[in-house]
């Protein structure tokens, strides 16, 4: 309302000022209007709640992932598509297997830039940890003799790799470089997840095979088994925010309940 004061008219608002902590729209804007909380500039924000568990689960998952990749190499029955590509590159690049993995991870991360993907802490850790863990495994675990030992290593490698993937993905601290490339292309409307993932993996598999990477029965076993195993393990190992720590989650749950 207006209140005359001499030659001027002062407009006095009758709307109450929202109190801090009142849960008003000013303090807690709708989910669609909230700005992302920045973390270290370019990195995606760390999800709230249970951060200690997230960090430990991420680290264990990445170490286990590198270890099982090394076991799969020692099984000598073939590799998954990306590792066929990595191994093929070692035939033309005089670097260790793990170093090639790290370099490829960095190159793939550069492809995120035009896709406007934001890496998380887990993305960077993935690129830095898995390669040297694989090299360490190859240095400690030597080649095995006999088909029985090869099959045993393959089984442990595939099962352990699925567990490792569920651990580090379930930590919710960012996808690996290769997974992020896939989701970025899908987000840009290039195609469905199934189509984009298939095209990417067939491409790296073909290039790796032409360069001399190992393609064998393990390549098929991995391709057939990894999806169902992750489907079983990932929901059980996904870290969910503690109650009351994520206002976005609470709002989504409220909307889903309507």
C-alpha positions as CSV (number, residue, x, y, z in Angstrom):
1,X,0.0,0.0,0.0
2,X,1.1,3.6,-0.4
3,X,1.8,6.1,2.5
4,X,2.2,9.8,1.8
5,X,5.2,11.5,3.4
6,X,5.4,15.1,2.4
7,X,6.1,15.5,-1.3
8,X,6.8,11.8,-1.8
9,X,4.8,8.7,-1.7
10,X,6.5,5.6,-0.2
11,X,5.2,2.2,-1.3
12,X,5.1,-0.2,1.6
13,X,4.8,-3.9,0.8
14,X,2.2,-5.8,2.8
15,X,3.6,-9.2,1.7
16,X,5.3,-11.0,4.6
17,X,9.0,-11.5,4.4
18,X,9.7,-15.3,4.4
19,X,11.6,-16.3,7.5
20,X,14.8,-18.3,7.1
21,X,14.1,-22.0,7.6
22,X,10.4,-21.5,6.8
23,X,10.6,-23.7,3.7
24,X,9.2,-20.9,1.6
25,X,9.4,-20.9,-2.2
26,X,12.1,-18.2,-2.0
27,X,14.3,-20.4,0.2
28,X,13.5,-23.7,-1.5
29,X,12.7,-23.0,-5.1
30,X,11.1,-25.7,-7.2
31,X,13.3,-28.5,-8.5
32,X,13.2,-27.2,-12.0
33,X,14.4,-23.8,-11.0
34,X,17.3,-24.8,-8.8
35,X,20.8,-24.1,-10.0
36,X,23.3,-26.9,-9.8
37,X,25.6,-26.7,-6.8
38,X,29.2,-26.3,-8.2
39,X,32.0,-28.4,-6.9
40,X,35.6,-27.6,-7.8
41,X,34.4,-25.7,-10.9
42,X,33.9,-28.3,-13.7
43,X,33.1,-31.3,-11.6
44,X,29.6,-32.5,-10.9
45,X,28.4,-32.0,-7.3
46,X,28.9,-34.7,-4.8
47,X,25.6,-36.2,-3.8
48,X,24.6,-35.4,-0.2
49,X,24.6,-38.0,2.6
50,X,26.7,-41.1,3.2
51,X,29.7,-39.6,1.5
52,X,32.2,-41.7,3.5
53,X,30.5,-44.9,2.2
54,X,30.4,-43.5,-1.3
55,X,34.2,-42.8,-1.2
56,X,35.1,-46.2,0.2
57,X,32.8,-48.0,-2.2
58,X,34.2,-46.1,-5.2
59,X,37.8,-46.9,-4.3
60,X,37.1,-50.6,-3.6
61,X,35.2,-50.9,-6.9
62,X,37.9,-49.2,-9.0
63,X,40.7,-51.3,-7.4
64,X,38.7,-54.5,-8.0
65,X,37.9,-53.5,-11.5
66,X,41.6,-53.1,-12.4
67,X,42.4,-56.3,-10.7
68,X,39.8,-58.3,-12.6
69,X,40.8,-56.7,-15.9
70,X,44.3,-58.1,-15.2
71,X,42.9,-61.5,-14.5
72,X,41.0,-61.5,-17.7
73,X,44.2,-60.8,-19.6
74,X,46.0,-63.6,-17.9
75,X,43.1,-66.0,-18.7
76,X,44.1,-65.6,-22.3
77,X,40.7,-66.5,-23.7
78,X,39.8,-63.1,-25.1
79,X,38.9,-59.7,-23.7
80,X,35.9,-57.4,-23.5
81,X,35.6,-55.0,-26.5
82,X,37.3,-52.0,-24.9
83,X,40.2,-54.1,-23.6
84,X,40.6,-55.7,-27.1
85,X,41.0,-52.1,-28.3
86,X,43.5,-51.3,-25.4
87,X,45.5,-54.4,-26.1
88,X,45.6,-53.7,-29.8
89,X,47.0,-50.2,-29.2
90,X,49.9,-51.7,-27.2
91,X,51.1,-53.3,-30.5
92,X,51.7,-49.9,-32.0
93,X,52.4,-47.8,-28.9
94,X,55.4,-48.8,-26.8
95,X,53.7,-48.4,-23.5
96,X,52.3,-50.7,-20.8
97,X,48.8,-52.0,-21.0
98,X,47.7,-50.0,-18.0
99,X,49.3,-46.8,-19.3
100,X,47.3,-47.2,-22.6
101,X,44.1,-47.6,-20.6
102,X,44.8,-44.3,-18.8
103,X,45.6,-42.5,-22.0
104,X,42.5,-43.7,-23.7
105,X,40.4,-42.7,-20.7
106,X,41.9,-39.2,-21.0
107,X,41.1,-39.0,-24.7
108,X,37.6,-40.2,-24.2
109,X,37.1,-37.5,-21.5
110,X,38.0,-34.9,-24.0
111,X,35.1,-36.1,-26.2
112,X,32.8,-35.2,-23.3
113,X,33.5,-31.5,-23.9
114,X,31.3,-31.0,-27.0
115,X,28.7,-33.3,-25.4
116,X,28.6,-30.9,-22.4
117,X,29.1,-33.8,-20.0
118,X,30.3,-33.0,-16.5
119,X,32.7,-35.5,-14.9
120,X,32.4,-36.4,-11.2
121,X,35.1,-37.3,-8.7
122,X,34.5,-40.9,-9.7
123,X,35.1,-40.2,-13.3
124,X,38.5,-38.8,-12.6
125,X,39.4,-41.5,-10.2
126,X,38.3,-44.1,-12.8
127,X,40.7,-42.7,-15.3
128,X,43.6,-42.5,-12.8
129,X,43.3,-45.8,-10.8
130,X,42.2,-48.6,-13.1
131,X,45.2,-48.5,-15.5
132,X,47.9,-48.8,-12.9
133,X,45.9,-51.3,-10.9
134,X,45.7,-53.5,-14.0
135,X,49.5,-53.1,-14.6
136,X,50.2,-54.1,-10.9
137,X,48.0,-57.2,-11.3
138,X,49.8,-58.2,-14.5
139,X,53.1,-57.8,-12.6
140,X,52.0,-60.0,-9.7
141,X,49.8,-62.6,-11.5
142,X,51.8,-64.5,-14.1
143,X,50.4,-66.4,-17.1
144,X,48.6,-69.7,-16.2
145,X,49.0,-73.1,-17.8
146,X,46.1,-75.4,-18.6
147,X,42.6,-74.8,-19.8
148,X,41.1,-75.4,-16.3
149,X,43.1,-72.5,-14.8
150,X,42.2,-70.3,-17.7
151,X,38.5,-71.0,-17.3
152,X,38.8,-70.4,-13.5
153,X,40.5,-67.1,-14.0
154,X,37.8,-66.1,-16.6
155,X,35.0,-66.9,-14.2
156,X,36.5,-64.9,-11.3
157,X,37.3,-62.0,-13.7
158,X,33.8,-61.7,-15.1
159,X,32.0,-62.1,-11.8
160,X,34.5,-59.8,-10.0
161,X,34.3,-57.2,-12.9
162,X,30.5,-57.1,-12.5
163,X,30.8,-56.6,-8.8
164,X,33.4,-53.9,-9.3
165,X,31.2,-52.1,-11.8
166,X,28.2,-52.2,-9.5
167,X,30.3,-50.9,-6.6
168,X,31.8,-47.9,-8.4
169,X,28.7,-47.0,-10.4
170,X,26.5,-47.5,-7.3
171,X,28.7,-45.0,-5.4
172,X,27.0,-42.3,-7.5
173,X,30.2,-40.2,-7.9
174,X,30.2,-40.1,-11.7
175,X,30.3,-42.6,-14.5
176,X,33.5,-43.9,-16.1
177,X,34.9,-42.1,-19.2
178,X,33.5,-44.7,-21.6
179,X,30.1,-44.9,-19.9
180,X,29.8,-41.1,-20.0
181,X,30.6,-41.0,-23.7
182,X,27.7,-43.3,-24.3
183,X,25.2,-41.4,-22.1
184,X,26.4,-38.1,-23.6
185,X,25.7,-39.3,-27.1
186,X,22.3,-40.6,-26.0
187,X,21.5,-37.3,-24.4
188,X,22.3,-35.5,-27.6
189,X,19.7,-37.6,-29.5
190,X,22.2,-39.7,-31.5
191,X,20.3,-42.9,-30.7
192,X,19.0,-45.2,-27.9
193,X,21.3,-46.6,-25.2
194,X,21.2,-50.0,-26.9
195,X,22.1,-48.6,-30.3
196,X,24.8,-46.2,-29.1
197,X,26.5,-48.7,-26.8
198,X,26.4,-51.4,-29.5
199,X,27.9,-49.1,-32.2
200,X,30.7,-47.9,-29.8
201,X,31.6,-51.4,-28.6
202,X,31.6,-52.9,-32.1
203,X,33.7,-50.0,-33.3
204,X,36.4,-50.4,-30.7
205,X,36.2,-54.2,-30.9
206,X,36.8,-54.0,-34.7
207,X,39.7,-51.6,-34.4
208,X,41.3,-53.5,-31.6
209,X,41.0,-56.8,-33.5
210,X,42.6,-55.3,-36.6
211,X,45.5,-54.1,-34.4
212,X,46.0,-57.6,-32.9
213,X,43.9,-57.5,-29.8
214,X,42.7,-60.8,-28.3
215,X,39.2,-61.8,-29.4
216,X,38.0,-65.1,-28.1
217,X,35.4,-67.0,-26.1
218,X,35.8,-64.6,-23.2
219,X,34.7,-61.7,-25.4
220,X,31.4,-63.5,-26.0
221,X,31.0,-64.6,-22.3
222,X,31.7,-61.1,-21.1
223,X,29.2,-59.5,-23.5
224,X,26.5,-62.0,-22.6
225,X,27.0,-62.1,-18.8
226,X,27.9,-58.5,-17.8
227,X,24.5,-57.0,-18.4
228,X,22.5,-59.5,-16.4
229,X,25.0,-59.5,-13.6
230,X,25.0,-55.7,-13.3
231,X,21.2,-55.8,-13.4
232,X,21.2,-58.0,-10.3
233,X,24.0,-56.3,-8.4
234,X,23.6,-52.6,-9.1
235,X,20.3,-52.1,-7.3
236,X,21.7,-53.7,-4.2
237,X,24.9,-51.7,-4.2
238,X,23.5,-48.2,-5.1
239,X,24.1,-45.7,-2.3
240,X,20.9,-43.8,-1.6
241,X,20.9,-40.5,0.2
242,X,20.1,-40.6,3.9
243,X,16.6,-39.5,4.8
244,X,16.2,-35.8,4.9
245,X,19.6,-35.0,3.3
246,X,18.5,-34.5,-0.3
247,X,15.6,-32.0,-0.9
248,X,15.5,-32.8,-4.6
249,X,14.9,-36.5,-3.8
250,X,12.1,-35.6,-1.3
251,X,10.4,-33.4,-3.9
252,X,10.6,-36.2,-6.5
253,X,9.2,-38.7,-4.1
254,X,6.3,-36.3,-3.3
255,X,5.6,-35.8,-7.0
256,X,5.7,-39.6,-7.6
257,X,3.2,-40.1,-4.7
258,X,0.6,-37.9,-6.3
